[in-house]
Each structure stands twice: as structure tokens, then as C-alpha cells.
Amino acid sequence: MKMEYYLCKKCMHVISNPVCSECFLKHVNEWLAGRDIDSAKKKEVVNELKRVIEISDEGLSDIDCVICHQNTVDFCTYCLVLRTRWVLKKLRDKGIVEDFDDIFNYAIWTH
């Protein structure tokens, strides 16, 4: 049996949890909605995150998102989480970053 592996276009590691950028961003939006952050700051986070992860309808891979089954997956979860943390750190609110880490289980992607 032939095994196919798909590589993240950012870090070139194997994508083991294929969630597309759009579904990941939807989850971040839902998480942000429940946080005590100014709406302008939330919008700024989302726009910056879109720019950073370069959401596109057409990906380079052939692997489908396990959530929507419509989009292809170009980035591994580690890269999506890491870039989201970078954007959140710009808010200079340590509690928000810690909450993000708790909710999105950032620690599992660093080992």
C-alpha cells in the first residue's frame, strides 16, 4: 500500500491534522467572540491573521479539510497556531495568549 504525505507549504513538515485555513479562522473567530476584547481589535486580529496565513480558495495540496471537506489544506496546525499567537501577541495581553493556548492546545504542537 502506497502512503501519501502532504507537506505544509510554510514549514515543509507533514500535515497530520488537515484543517484548512478558512475553518481554522472560523474557530478563531468563534473563540474571539467570547473574549473581552474591543470589537475593533478583534477585527484587526482577524484581518492580520488572514493576511499572515494567506487564505486562498485554491491550494497546492490534494488533501481535503477534515472539517468542511471543500477546501484543500496547505498549512499544518502548528503553523496556523504559531501565526495566530504572533498576531495575538501584538495585543500585548498575556491573558489572551494564555487563553488561546489553553483552548487551542498549543502545547501539543510544540513537542
Contacts in CASP RR format, 6 or more apart in sequence:
PFRMAT RR
TARGET T0000
AUTHOR 0000-0000-0000
METHOD contacts of the structure
MODEL  1
MKMEYYLCKKCMHVISNPVCSECFLKHVNEWLAGRDIDSAKKKEVVNELK
RVIEISDEGLSDIDCVICHQNTVDFCTYCLVLRTRWVLKKLRDKGIVEDF
DDIFNYAIWTH
5 14 0 8 1.000
6 14 0 8 1.000
6 15 0 8 1.000
6 18 0 8 1.000
6 61 0 8 1.000
6 62 0 8 1.000
6 63 0 8 1.000
6 73 0 8 1.000
7 13 0 8 1.000
7 14 0 8 1.000
7 15 0 8 1.000
7 61 0 8 1.000
8 14 0 8 1.000
8 15 0 8 1.000
8 74 0 8 1.000
8 75 0 8 1.000
8 76 0 8 1.000
8 78 0 8 1.000
8 79 0 8 1.000
9 60 0 8 1.000
9 61 0 8 1.000
9 74 0 8 1.000
9 75 0 8 1.000
10 75 0 8 1.000
10 76 0 8 1.000
10 79 0 8 1.000
11 76 0 8 1.000
11 78 0 8 1.000
11 79 0 8 1.000
13 76 0 8 1.000
13 78 0 8 1.000
14 76 0 8 1.000
15 61 0 8 1.000
15 63 0 8 1.000
15 73 0 8 1.000
15 75 0 8 1.000
15 76 0 8 1.000
15 77 0 8 1.000
16 76 0 8 1.000
16 77 0 8 1.000
17 66 0 8 1.000
17 76 0 8 1.000
17 77 0 8 1.000
18 63 0 8 1.000
18 64 0 8 1.000
18 65 0 8 1.000
18 66 0 8 1.000
18 73 0 8 1.000
19 65 0 8 1.000
19 66 0 8 1.000
19 67 0 8 1.000
19 73 0 8 1.000
19 77 0 8 1.000
19 80 0 8 1.000
20 65 0 8 1.000
20 67 0 8 1.000
20 68 0 8 1.000
20 70 0 8 1.000
20 71 0 8 1.000
20 72 0 8 1.000
20 73 0 8 1.000
20 74 0 8 1.000
21 53 0 8 1.000
21 54 0 8 1.000
21 55 0 8 1.000
21 56 0 8 1.000
21 71 0 8 1.000
21 73 0 8 1.000
21 74 0 8 1.000
21 75 0 8 1.000
21 80 0 8 1.000
22 55 0 8 1.000
22 65 0 8 1.000
22 68 0 8 1.000
22 71 0 8 1.000
23 65 0 8 1.000
23 67 0 8 1.000
23 68 0 8 1.000
23 71 0 8 1.000
24 53 0 8 1.000
24 77 0 8 1.000
24 80 0 8 1.000
24 84 0 8 1.000
25 46 0 8 1.000
25 49 0 8 1.000
25 50 0 8 1.000
25 53 0 8 1.000
25 55 0 8 1.000
27 104 0 8 1.000
28 45 0 8 1.000
28 46 0 8 1.000
28 49 0 8 1.000
28 84 0 8 1.000
29 46 0 8 1.000
31 100 0 8 1.000
31 103 0 8 1.000
31 104 0 8 1.000
32 42 0 8 1.000
32 45 0 8 1.000
32 46 0 8 1.000
33 42 0 8 1.000
35 42 0 8 1.000
35 96 0 8 1.000
35 99 0 8 1.000
37 45 0 8 1.000
37 91 0 8 1.000
37 93 0 8 1.000
37 96 0 8 1.000
41 91 0 8 1.000
45 87 0 8 1.000
45 88 0 8 1.000
45 91 0 8 1.000
48 87 0 8 1.000
48 90 0 8 1.000
49 83 0 8 1.000
49 84 0 8 1.000
49 87 0 8 1.000
52 83 0 8 1.000
52 86 0 8 1.000
52 87 0 8 1.000
53 75 0 8 1.000
53 79 0 8 1.000
53 80 0 8 1.000
53 83 0 8 1.000
56 74 0 8 1.000
57 71 0 8 1.000
58 72 0 8 1.000
59 71 0 8 1.000
59 72 0 8 1.000
59 74 0 8 1.000
60 72 0 8 1.000
60 74 0 8 1.000
61 72 0 8 1.000
61 73 0 8 1.000
61 74 0 8 1.000
62 72 0 8 1.000
63 72 0 8 1.000
63 73 0 8 1.000
64 70 0 8 1.000
64 71 0 8 1.000
64 72 0 8 1.000
64 73 0 8 1.000
65 71 0 8 1.000
65 72 0 8 1.000
65 73 0 8 1.000
77 109 0 8 1.000
78 109 0 8 1.000
78 110 0 8 1.000
81 104 0 8 1.000
81 106 0 8 1.000
81 109 0 8 1.000
82 109 0 8 1.000
84 100 0 8 1.000
84 104 0 8 1.000
85 97 0 8 1.000
85 100 0 8 1.000
85 101 0 8 1.000
85 106 0 8 1.000
88 96 0 8 1.000
88 97 0 8 1.000
88 100 0 8 1.000
89 97 0 8 1.000
100 106 0 8 1.000
101 107 0 8 1.000
END
